[in-house]
């Protein structure tokens, strides 16, 4: 995730993220077509056992009207390992499990529900290019434990600009893939987002 708020101490780290995306396009025949209406909020707490090893608890709640997703709730624990940390750059690897509960609502997917235990493997990193410019990226893969054909694959890459007063501006290109979306909806969703964050 690209954090909106991050609080870091020697033995623990708390990362919060929130996003809201809304957009429309003009139709050739007149009027407007909604291209995006989604939101998400996440919270992850990391407790470091050793310098490079930590356990985490992560929770996410989201919705996506364009994909007929009324709500999705995800929560679960896992372990992480800091592969390297050098001069403002780092790469973390994570492995865990999550309970995911999704509810879809449309004419073709009326009150469809999907829930279960999903495995989670992820990596996220930052590369300091200059004192004010940082490359950020992350990838996560979440297959359902009882059916590996049911999975989520998310990735993003972006640039973060440091601003005064511990603020920063991030511009990211994100790709979300749901192998079993609501009926009639696309599996892949690509979008460009800008966000404002703060470090403590």
C-alpha positions in Angstrom: 0.0 0.0 0.0 1.0 3.6 -0.4 0.5 5.0 3.1 -1.5 8.1 3.9 -0.3 8.1 7.5 2.8 6.2 8.8 4.0 6.0 12.4 7.3 4.3 13.0 9.1 3.3 16.2 12.1 1.0 16.7 9.9 -2.0 17.6 6.6 -1.3 15.8 5.2 0.4 12.7 1.6 1.5 12.1 0.5 2.3 8.5 -2.9 3.7 7.5 -4.2 4.2 4.0 -7.4 5.6 2.6 -8.6 6.3 -1.0 -11.6 7.5 -2.9 -11.8 7.5 -6.7 -14.6 9.0 -8.7 -14.8 9.8 -12.4 -17.0 10.4 -15.4 -16.7 10.6 -19.2 -18.8 12.5 -21.6 -20.7 10.2 -24.0 -20.8 11.0 -27.8 -24.6 10.9 -27.6 -24.6 13.4 -24.8 -24.8 12.9 -21.0 -22.1 11.4 -18.8 -20.9 7.8 -18.1 -19.5 6.9 -14.7 -16.0 5.5 -15.0 -15.1 5.1 -11.4 -16.8 5.1 -7.9 -14.8 3.2 -5.3 -13.2 3.7 -1.9 -11.0 1.8 0.4 -9.4 2.1 3.9 -6.7 -0.1 5.4 -4.7 -0.4 8.6 -1.6 -2.5 9.2 0.3 -2.9 12.5 3.8 -4.4 12.4 5.6 -5.7 15.5 9.4 -6.3 15.0 10.9 -9.4 16.7 14.4 -8.9 15.3 15.9 -6.1 13.2 14.5 -7.6 9.9 11.7 -9.9 11.0 8.2 -8.8 12.0 4.6 -10.1 12.4 1.7 -8.1 11.2 -2.1 -7.7 11.5 -3.8 -6.2 8.5 -7.4 -5.1 7.9 -9.0 -3.6 4.7 -12.5 -2.5 3.9 -13.5 -1.4 0.4 -16.3 -1.0 -2.2 -16.4 -0.5 -6.0 -19.8 0.5 -7.5 -18.4 0.2 -11.1 -17.6 -3.5 -10.4 -20.9 -4.0 -8.5 -19.0 -4.6 -5.3 -21.2 -3.4 -2.4 -18.4 -4.1 0.2 -15.4 -6.2 0.8 -13.8 -6.8 4.2 -10.4 -8.4 4.7 -8.5 -9.1 7.9 -5.6 -11.4 8.8 -2.2 -11.9 10.3 1.2 -12.7 8.8 4.9 -12.5 8.9 7.3 -10.1 7.1 11.0 -9.9 6.4 13.0 -6.8 5.5 15.2 -7.9 2.6 17.2 -4.7 2.8 17.1 -1.1 4.2 19.7 1.3 2.8 19.6 5.1 3.0 15.8 5.6 2.8 15.3 2.6 0.5 13.8 -0.7 1.5 12.2 -3.9 0.2 9.8 -6.0 2.5 8.5 -9.5 1.8 5.3 -10.7 3.5 3.5 -14.0 3.8 0.2 -14.6 5.7 -3.5 -15.4 5.5 -6.7 -13.4 5.4 -10.4 -13.9 5.8 -12.1 -12.1 2.9 -15.8 -11.4 2.8 -17.2 -9.9 -0.4 -20.8 -8.9 -1.3 -21.9 -8.1 -4.9 -25.2 -6.4 -5.8 -26.5 -5.9 -9.4 -29.2 -7.1 -11.7 -27.1 -10.1 -12.7 -25.3 -10.6 -9.3 -28.1 -9.9 -6.9 -26.8 -10.2 -3.3 -24.0 -12.6 -4.4 -21.6 -13.3 -1.5 -18.2 -14.8 -1.6 -16.1 -15.5 1.5 -13.3 -17.7 2.8 -9.7 -18.0 3.8 -7.2 -16.6 1.3 -3.4 -16.9 1.4 -1.4 -13.7 1.0 2.0 -13.2 -0.4 3.2 -9.6 -1.0 6.2 -7.4 -1.5 6.5 -3.6 -1.2 9.5 -1.3 -1.5 10.8 2.2 -1.9 13.9 3.4 -3.7 15.2 6.9 -2.9 16.2 8.6 -6.2 17.0 12.0 -4.7 16.4 13.7 -1.3 12.8 14.6 -2.3 12.0 12.0 -5.0 11.2 8.3 -4.2 10.1 5.4 -6.4 7.4 3.3 -4.7 6.0 -0.1 -5.7 4.1 -3.1 -4.3 2.6 -6.4 -5.5 0.2 -8.8 -3.7 -1.2 -12.2 -4.7 -4.2 -13.7 -2.7 -5.5 -17.1 -3.8 -8.4 -18.7 -2.0 -7.2 -21.6 0.1 -9.9 -24.1 -1.2 -9.8 -22.9 -4.8 -6.6 -21.4 -6.3 -8.6 -20.3 -9.4 -10.3 -17.7 -7.2 -7.6 -15.1 -6.6 -6.8 -11.4 -6.4 -3.6 -9.9 -7.9 -2.8 -6.2 -7.2 0.2 -4.1 -8.2 1.2 -0.5 -8.3 4.2 1.7 -9.2 4.5 5.4 -8.5 6.6 8.4 -7.6 6.5 10.2 -4.2 7.5 13.9 -3.9 8.5 15.1 -0.4 6.8 18.3 0.7 7.4 20.6 3.7 6.1 19.7 7.2 6.5 15.9 6.7 3.9 15.9 3.9 4.3 14.1 0.6 2.5 13.8 -2.7 2.3 10.4 -4.4 1.2 9.7 -8.0 0.7 5.9 -8.7 -0.4 3.7 -11.5 -2.3 0.7 -10.1 -3.5 -2.5 -11.6 -6.1 -4.7 -9.8 -7.1 -8.1 -11.1 -10.0 -10.2 -9.8 -10.2 -13.6 -11.4 -13.9 -14.0 -10.4 -15.5 -10.6 -10.6 -19.3 -9.9 -10.7 -21.1 -11.2 -13.7 -20.5 -9.2 -16.8 -17.6 -7.2 -15.3 -14.0 -7.0 -16.4 -11.4 -8.9 -14.5 -8.7 -6.2 -14.8 -8.9 -2.6 -13.6 -6.1 -0.1 -14.3 -6.2 3.5 -12.9 -4.0 6.5 -12.1 -4.3 8.1 -8.6 -2.6 11.0 -6.8 -2.7 11.2 -3.0 -1.4 13.4 -0.1 0.2 11.8 2.9 2.1 12.5 6.1 4.9 10.9 8.1 5.2 10.9 11.9 
